[in-house]
């Protein structure tokens, strides 16, 4: 097979019993070590301005950590690279009930692993641009830029990807790092550092039943700093195909994390019986799943909300949310802010300031009214 420019060969013979680098893997059947560090593409890495490393030692050096500690973070010394129990895992696990029903598993990395994942995010993943249609967890994009693409449309089709993070498995994450130019050895280690596999004896809500299965396999953890960027890159092929389909029907398409939104004219409404099955087929082909319970078509004679933003005539805050925030601010002025901090925010002023800024971003006129109320609050009460 012809190698790309800058690619290192991996199939060169290794003398029997020779260890090419620490923690090299055994070959199947022949009992010899495999050298999986030689098929990286340094030219591709340089094109993205990414750090160059091929072996575990070089990865550890880049992370400024002893190799043994990096191996420990990947559960290299545990059977099946899986933590024996929750105490020995490198994540804090927490089940959270969804508003729409069901459960979400939050897997928050412990301090040392979080440090590693943050470095991978800042120095590798942040340098790789996601698709133009992706607006979630992308610099200079937000729920507002996501919503603006759908303002004033006759109809909106909203789809939701089920278990978005859990369905991005280890092999796909390794494939992302391979696609950036990393050798197989480096990609495998990066994949283990950015994915999670819960202990087999971990407790879970009884109502979850068979839906617990995706978490038993190595997957993207919801709660890790590197997961949103990896999820966006894993959906790049999905975005390419769905945006192409949308263009062929003169339809707008955006994705905010696991929320897919399409919008268009009256012609789009007539095309829905064909368009919806085509989108579902593409999503299945790209190894994601549609949550059928959240599929919705909203016409412009109803309130059209895209990822929490009203888009009927212009971007706006939903009326109920605006009225609730206005009531909180009014009561803060009348009775003092302490009486309204029911969720016990550590910095209630910053929390309200952020919500007011969000309102201004969506609708400057209405947001300014909230800002005036915020300025009237006596924070010493």
Secondary structure, DSSP 8 states (H G I E B T S, - for coil): ----TTB--------TT--SSTT--B-TTT--B---SS--BHHHHHHTT-----SHHHHHHHHTS-HHHHHHHTTTTSGGG--SSTTTSSEEEEEEE-TTSSEEEEEEE-HHHHHHHHHHHHHTGGGS---TTB-TT-TT--HHHHHHTTTT-SEEEEEEBTTTTTTSBHHHHHHHHHHTT--HHHHHHHHHHH-B---TT----GGGGGGGHHHHS-B--TT-TTHHHHHHHHTHHHHHHHHHHHHHTT-EEEEETTEEEEEE-HHHHHHHHHHHHHHHHHHHHTT--B-GGG-EEEETTS--EETTEE-SSS-EE-HHHHHHHHHHHHHHHHH-GGGT-TT--TTHHHHHHHHHHHHHHH-HHHHHHHHHHHHT--TT-
